[in-house]
Amino acid sequence: MLSTLGSADTILAVQEGGRMATITGDPPAADRGISVADVYVRPDATQLAELCALLGDGRLTLSVGSALPLAEAATALERAIAGANGGPVVLQVKPG
Protein backbone atom coordinates (compact mmCIF):
# COMPACT_ATOMS: atom_id res chain seq x y z
CA MET A 1 0.00 0.00 0.00
CA LEU A 2 1.26 3.48 -0.85
CA SER A 3 1.27 6.15 1.80
CA THR A 4 0.47 9.77 1.07
CA LEU A 5 3.28 12.22 1.77
CA GLY A 6 2.62 15.86 2.45
CA SER A 7 5.02 18.71 1.81
CA ALA A 8 6.01 18.64 5.48
CA ASP A 9 7.29 15.10 4.85
CA THR A 10 8.88 15.74 1.47
CA ILE A 11 11.05 18.59 2.77
CA LEU A 12 13.02 15.85 4.52
CA ALA A 13 14.34 14.85 1.07
CA VAL A 14 15.78 18.33 0.47
CA GLN A 15 19.44 18.94 1.25
CA GLU A 16 20.23 21.45 3.99
CA GLY A 17 20.38 24.92 2.44
CA GLY A 18 18.53 23.67 -0.65
CA ARG A 19 15.38 24.84 -2.39
CA MET A 20 11.93 23.27 -2.53
CA ALA A 21 9.01 24.12 -4.78
CA THR A 22 5.59 22.67 -4.06
CA ILE A 23 2.28 22.80 -5.91
CA THR A 24 0.29 21.39 -2.97
CA GLY A 25 -0.91 24.72 -1.59
CA ASP A 26 0.36 23.77 1.89
CA PRO A 27 4.05 24.64 1.81
CA PRO A 28 6.01 23.61 4.89
CA ALA A 29 7.78 26.14 7.05
CA ALA A 30 11.35 26.87 6.00
CA ASP A 31 13.72 24.65 7.96
CA ARG A 32 17.45 23.81 7.91
CA GLY A 33 18.15 26.81 5.67
CA ILE A 34 15.84 25.48 2.94
CA SER A 35 13.95 28.08 0.93
CA VAL A 36 10.39 27.04 0.11
CA ALA A 37 8.25 28.32 -2.76
CA ASP A 38 4.55 27.62 -3.27
CA VAL A 39 4.18 27.42 -7.06
CA TYR A 40 0.91 27.93 -8.87
CA VAL A 41 0.71 26.03 -12.12
CA ARG A 42 -1.55 26.64 -15.08
CA PRO A 43 -1.73 24.61 -18.26
CA ASP A 44 -0.06 26.46 -21.13
CA ALA A 45 0.84 24.33 -24.16
CA THR A 46 2.49 27.24 -25.99
CA GLN A 47 4.77 28.05 -23.07
CA LEU A 48 5.64 24.37 -22.61
CA ALA A 49 6.52 24.08 -26.31
CA GLU A 50 8.78 27.15 -26.01
CA LEU A 51 10.54 25.67 -22.97
CA CYS A 52 11.01 22.36 -24.81
CA ALA A 53 12.52 24.22 -27.77
CA LEU A 54 14.93 26.08 -25.46
CA LEU A 55 15.90 22.79 -23.84
CA GLY A 56 16.38 21.15 -27.24
CA ASP A 57 18.53 24.07 -28.45
CA GLY A 58 20.72 23.84 -25.36
CA ARG A 59 19.75 27.34 -24.20
CA LEU A 60 17.99 25.90 -21.15
CA THR A 61 19.58 23.22 -19.00
CA LEU A 62 18.29 20.87 -16.37
CA SER A 63 20.62 19.18 -13.93
CA VAL A 64 19.41 15.63 -13.20
CA GLY A 65 20.91 13.56 -10.40
CA SER A 66 19.59 10.26 -11.69
CA ALA A 67 17.00 8.92 -14.10
CA LEU A 68 15.21 5.65 -13.50
CA PRO A 69 12.45 3.76 -15.29
CA LEU A 70 8.96 4.11 -13.83
CA ALA A 71 9.15 0.50 -12.61
CA GLU A 72 11.86 1.64 -10.19
CA ALA A 73 9.78 4.42 -8.61
CA ALA A 74 10.34 3.01 -5.11
CA THR A 75 14.12 3.18 -5.61
CA ALA A 76 13.79 6.73 -6.95
CA LEU A 77 11.85 7.75 -3.84
CA GLU A 78 14.47 6.16 -1.59
CA ARG A 79 17.23 8.08 -3.38
CA ALA A 80 15.31 11.35 -3.16
CA ILE A 81 14.66 10.90 0.55
CA ALA A 82 18.31 10.01 1.17
CA GLY A 83 19.35 13.20 -0.64
CA ALA A 84 22.43 11.50 -2.07
CA ASN A 85 21.51 11.56 -5.74
CA GLY A 86 23.27 14.82 -6.65
CA GLY A 87 20.14 16.48 -8.02
CA PRO A 88 16.53 15.77 -8.95
CA VAL A 89 15.47 12.17 -9.48
CA VAL A 90 13.58 11.74 -12.74
CA LEU A 91 11.22 8.89 -13.58
CA GLN A 92 11.36 7.88 -17.24
CA VAL A 93 8.02 6.91 -18.78
CA LYS A 94 8.14 5.09 -22.08
CA PRO A 95 5.47 6.22 -24.56
CA GLY A 96 2.53 3.86 -25.10
KAGIUR-V623562 format. One record per residue. RES is the residue in three letters. PHI is phi in degrees with one decimal (NA if undefined). OMEGA is omega in whole degrees, 0 to 359 (none if undefined). BURIAL is # if it has 24 or more other C-alpha atoms within 12 Angstrom, else .. Layout:
res = <RES/RES>
phi = <PHI/PHI>
omega = <OMEGA/OMEGA>
burial = <BURIAL/BURIAL>
This chain:
res = <MET/LEU/SER/THR/LEU/GLY/SER/ALA/ASP/THR/ILE/LEU/ALA/VAL/GLN/GLU/GLY/GLY/ARG/MET/ALA/THR/ILE/THR/GLY/ASP/PRO/PRO/ALA/ALA/ASP/ARG/GLY/ILE/SER/VAL/ALA/ASP/VAL/TYR/VAL/ARG/PRO/ASP/ALA/THR/GLN/LEU/ALA/GLU/LEU/CYS/ALA/LEU/LEU/GLY/ASP/GLY/ARG/LEU/THR/LEU/SER/VAL/GLY/SER/ALA/LEU/PRO/LEU/ALA/GLU/ALA/ALA/THR/ALA/LEU/GLU/ARG/ALA/ILE/ALA/GLY/ALA/ASN/GLY/GLY/PRO/VAL/VAL/LEU/GLN/VAL/LYS/PRO/GLY>
phi = <NA/-87.5/-97.7/-96.9/-101.0/-99.0/-65.3/-65.2/-81.6/-69.8/-62.9/-64.8/-84.7/-92.5/-63.9/-53.4/80.6/-83.7/-129.1/-132.8/-118.7/-131.0/-110.6/-79.1/83.8/-129.9/-61.6/-75.2/-68.0/-59.7/-149.9/55.6/75.4/-86.8/-89.3/-120.6/-124.0/-94.4/-100.9/-101.0/-112.5/-133.5/-69.0/-152.2/-60.8/-64.6/-65.3/-62.7/-62.9/-64.7/-64.5/-63.4/-64.4/-62.6/-65.2/-63.8/-82.4/80.7/-87.8/-130.1/-120.9/-136.6/-86.3/-114.7/-74.4/-159.2/-127.5/-129.8/-67.5/-53.8/-62.7/-105.5/-58.6/-63.2/-64.9/-60.3/-64.1/-59.0/-64.2/-63.7/-65.3/-68.6/70.4/-106.6/-90.3/79.9/156.3/-59.2/-98.3/-111.3/-96.2/-93.0/-113.3/-78.1/-62.9/5.1>
omega = <178/175/179/178/174/182/176/177/186/178/178/180/183/180/177/181/183/181/179/174/180/176/185/182/178/184/177/175/177/183/176/179/181/174/185/178/175/188/176/186/174/179/180/184/180/180/178/178/178/178/178/178/178/178/179/180/181/180/176/181/178/180/182/179/177/178/182/175/182/180/180/182/180/178/179/179/178/179/180/180/180/179/184/185/178/179/181/174/183/174/180/178/179/179/177/none>
burial = <././././././#/././#/#/#/#/#/#/./././#/#/#/#/././././#/#/./././././././#/./././././././././././././././././././././././././././././#/#/#/./././././././#/#/./#/#/././././#/./#/#/#/#/./././././.>
